[in-house]
Amino acid sequence: MKFIFYTHSLISDWNHGNAHFLRGVMRDLIRRGHEALALEPENAWSRTSLVNDQGTVAIEKFHQRFPELRTYIYGSDFDHQEAIADADVVIVHEWTEPALVERIGRARRDGGRFTLLFHDTHHRAVSAESDIAGLRLDDYDGILAFGETLRERYINAGWGRSVFIWHEAADDTLFRPLPEIHKTGDLIWIGNWGDDERSNEIMEYLVQPSRQLRLKTMVRGVRYPEQALQELSKADIAYGGWIANAEAPLAFAQHRATVHIPRRPYVENLPGIPTIRVFEALACGLPLISAFWNDAENLFRPGIDYLIARDSNEMTQLLRDVLSDTDLSAALVSSGLETIRTRHTCRHRVDELLFILAACGTQRVTQKLTVREAAE
């Protein structure tokens, strides 16, 4: 089948974690013999920021690292109706311009034979509800929501059985343990500053414990203000700036542990939805200690797959335990890997997507989904 993904950017993961997941999904679809194409706008802020920060070499490296991935940058004169006319499945991400979201819906209503899905992976449906409420989704066949709390929002808006949970996951062909890599540091955190959505939490769960334990710590990410960089420096924490997602497994492998610091809107408004870094860190076989978030959907086994700290003191103690107790560290690695490999890879999500398409797909899609493929 031919899949078309409207995304903010596939090329750039600069402050844009959704690119991680879509790359993995597209790669798995291609391995199964499907065709996959990403369409992204010419003015995408993530790609523009990436070029401003790293130059065009970062884009060249993306194409070198993922030669199988096809992406097209469209402008104002792009013929969307023609581009999607022969598609079997069109998936439109919520960062797509509202006018284009509606335009694609009209193409489906006016005879488009593709199955049309809207993909929501952000807290805006809760934190900026009017942004999503203003979207014209009447002509879409279904909604892909990356968590139950978000799914309930769409159900309450009248979508009923046409909204499906589609969590993010790790591309375990890329995110995997690298035991041959020598450990050069104690702790790594890969995360962006996040518009002050977790500024206090970064200090409490990363900076203070690292300073107290005198750890060799590395931070990778973007949009850190000068004051934050000064705080990292005072704690002797190295700051490495942006890191390409494809290089994250090596960075994880060079360290002995990592932390998860969720953004406040997810903790407060979208319980049960972690960021993709949780999946990716566990897939790399790295012990993970997380600031508290409510795993309301039982995605993991808290206390077994990862440890939970409710304040700075607990984070400090748990980091000390993990870094000094090899048996504890090994148990966390083994459990985390088991959960990822049995439940949370992009292969699992493609399986789920095929089931969803069988449930809400057009006749064209249903005919192309063989019984064997739908069951895999």
N, C-alpha and C positions, 0 to 999 in steps of 0.2 A: 504494500500500500504506500501511498505518498502522503507524508506528514509535513505540514507547514506550521512552523512555530513563529508567531509574532512575539518578539521579545524586545525588551529595552536594549539589550546587547548580548550577543553570544561571544563576540570577540573580546570584550572587556569585562574583567571581574573586579575592576577598581571600585571598591565600595558597593559591589553588586553581586551578592552571593547567589542570586538565582541563576546566574550563568553557570555556576558549578554543576547544579542539578540538571539543567537542560543539556549541557554537554554530555553528561553521563547517560541521560535518557536517549539522546540522539545517537550516541555511539552504539548503544545496545540495540536500538531499532535497526541500525545499519548492519550490525553483525547478524541480525535475523533475516536480512535480505530485503528490508524495507528501504524506502527512499525518504530522506529527511532534509529539510531546508529551513534555515532560520532567516527571518526578515527583520531587520532592525533599522530604526530611523537615522537619517544622516546627522541629526543634531543631538544624538544620545549623549547625555551629560557624562555618563561613565566612560565612554570611549574618548570623548573630548578631554576629560580629566586625565585619563591614562596617557594620552599623547602629550599633554602639557607637562605631566610629571615625568614620564619615562622616554618620550620620543616615539617615533614610528617603529623603532626596533622592537618594542613590546608587541605590536601587532604582527610584525614579521615572525616573532617567536611563537605566537599563537598558531599561525598557519603551519609552521614547521612542526610544532608539537602535536597538532590535531589535523593532519592532512586530509582525513576522511570527512571532516565537518564542512558543510557548505553553508555559507551565509551571504546574504545580499543586503546591501545598504540602500534603502529607498529614499527618494526625495519627494517633493510635493507633486511632481508630474508622473509618479509611478502609477501604473495601471493595476490596481489591486484586484479588480474583478478578473482580469486576464490571468494574473499570477495564481489565483486560487481556483480557477475554473476546473482544472483537472485533478485537484487534490481530493484525497479520500477523507482526510482529517485535517482540520484547521484548529489550532489551539492559540488563543489570544491571551497574553499576559496582562495583568491589571495595570501595568505602567504604560500600556498603549494609550495614545491620545483618545479621549472620549469620542470625538467626532469619527475617528477611524473605527473604534469599537462598534459604533452604530452603523457605519457604512458596511462593514463586513457582515453584520447581522442582516442588513437589507439584502445583500447578495445571497445569503442563505434563504431568506424569505422569498426572493424573486426567482427561485428555481435552482439554487445551488444544491448539488447532490452530495456535497461533503457533509460530514458531521462536524458541527461547530461547538467548541467548548471554550469557556472562559476560565482562566487559571489565576487564582488569587493566592499570593504567598506573602502577604504583608498585613500589618496591624491596622491599616487605614480604614478597613471596614468597621473597626471599633473606635480608633482614635480620631479618625476624620471621616465619620460615617456619611456625611453629605457628599463626599467625593465619590464614593461607590454608589450611593443611592441615586446619584444623578446619571449613572451610566444606563444606556438603553440596551438591555439584555433580553428583551422579549423574544427575539428571533434566534436565540442560542438554544442548542439542544441540551446543554447541561453546564454545570459549574464544577470545577475542580478546586476544592478548598483544602489547604494544607493542615487542617486540624478540625477537631470536632466543634470547638467553640466558634470558629469561623463558619463552619457548616451550618450551625444553628442560626446564625445571622441571616443566611440566605433562605433557610427554611422559613423563618419568621417573615421574610419578605415575599413568601409565596411560591418558592421553588419546589417545595415538597420533595418528591422522590428523584428529582433531577439534579440534586447536588450531591457530590461524592467526595469523600475524604481521599486526598492524594498527598501523603506526607513526602517531604524531601528525603533523600537518602544519599549514601556514599557510592561513588564510582569505584568499586573495589579493584578494578583493573589498574587504577591509578593510585588510590589510597590503600596501601597495604604495608605490612611491616617490612623494614629494611634492616634485618639483624646484622648485616655485614658493616653497617655504618658505625663509626666510632662516636661515642657520646662525648661531646665537647662542652655541654652546658647542663645545668640542673633543670631549669624551668623555662618553658616557652608559652607565650600567649599570642595567638594570631587573631587579631580583632581590631576593628576600626573604632574611632572615638565615639561615634554614634550620636551626634547632635545633642550632647549633654543628656542622653537618655540613660547613661550608666556611668557618668563621670565620678560620682561619689563611690559607686560600687568598684570601679577600677582601683581607686585608692585603697578601699577597705579590703578587697579580696586579692589584690595583686601587689600593689606597691608596698603596703605596710608589712605583709608577711614576708615578702622577699627581702626587705630591709632588715627585719628582725632576725631572719635565719641566715642572712648574708649569702643569699643564693646567687649563683651565676645565671642571670635571667635575661631573656631576649624577648622583646616585643616587636611584632611586625603588624603593620596596618597603616591606615591613612587618616587624614583630617585631625591630627593631634594638634591642638593649639599650643602656643609657646609655653604657657603656664604648665600644661601637662608634661611637655618635654622636660621642663625644668625639674618637675617632681620626679620623673623617671631618672634623670641624671643624679639628683640628690640621693636617690636610693641605689645608685650604681647599677641601674638597669639599662642594658644596651637597647637602643632603638634602631631598627633596621629599615623602617619605612615600608613601602608597598612590597608585597611579594606576590608573584604570579601563583595562582592556585595550583598549577601543575608542579611548582617547586615546593609546595607545602609538605608533601610526604618526606622529602629529604630533611627539611627543617625540623619536623617532628622527630625524625629518627636521630637527630643530633642531640636531643635532650632527653631527660629522664622522666619528665612529667609535664602535664599541662593543666590549665584551669579553664573553666567555662564561666563567663560572666554575662548572663542574659540581660537584654535591654529591659528597662522598667515596663514599657507598654506590654511586652509579652508576659511578664510575670503577673502584672495586675489585671490585664484584660484578656489575654489569650492563654490561659493555663493549658498545659499539655503540649505546647508547641515549642520545641527547642530550635535553635538555629542549626544550619547544616554542619557547622564546625563540630558539634557533638558527634554526629555520625562519622565525620571524616577523621577526627582524632582517634576515636575508638577503632576505626578500620585500620589505622596505622599501628595499632598495638601499643598505644601510649596510655599510661595510667592517668586518669582524669579525676580532678576534684572540682566540683561545681558549687557556685553559690546557689542558694535554694531556688528551685522552680518546681512546680507541682506537675509531676508526670501523670496527669489525669487520665491519659489514654493507655497507660501501661506499655509504653514503647520500650522501656528498658527495665532493669532491675536495680533500682537505687540501693546503694550500699553493697552491691555485688558487681555490677558493671562499672559503676563509678561511685565516688564518695560525695557526700553533701556537707557543705559548711554553711552554718547559719549566721556567722559573723566572722570578723577578722581573726579572733582568737582561735576559733575552730579551724579556720583555713590554715593558720600557722601550725597548729598541732597536727592536722592531717597531712600537710606537706612534709612535716618532719617525719611522720610515721612512714609515709610512702617512700621517701628518699632514703630512709635508714633500714627499712624492712624489705628485703628482697623477696621473701615469700608473699607478703601482702601485695607488692608491686606485680609480681608474676600472676597472682590470682586475679587481680583487676584486669590485666592484659588479656588473660585467657577468657574470662567471662565476657568482657567487652567485645572481643573478636567473635566469640560464639554468637552473641546476639545480633551483631551486624551481619554476619555471614548467613544466618538463618532467617533474617527478617527484613533487613534494611539496606539492601544494595539497589542500585539502579535497575538491575535485572528484575528484582521483586516489583519495583514500581512500573516497569513496562508490562509485566504480567498483569498487574492491577489495571493498568490503562486499557489493555486488551479486553479484560472483563467488562470494564466500564463501557467501552465502545460496543460490546455485544449487547449491553443492557439498554443503551440509548442511541445506538448508531442508526444511521440511515440504512436503507436496503442495500445501497452500494457497498457500505462498509461491512454489513452483516454477511453479505455474499462472499466477501474476500477473507473473512475470518474463518479459517477452517476449524473444524472441531478440535483438531490436534493443537493448533496454535492457541486457541482460546483457553485450552486446558493446561498449557505449559506454564 
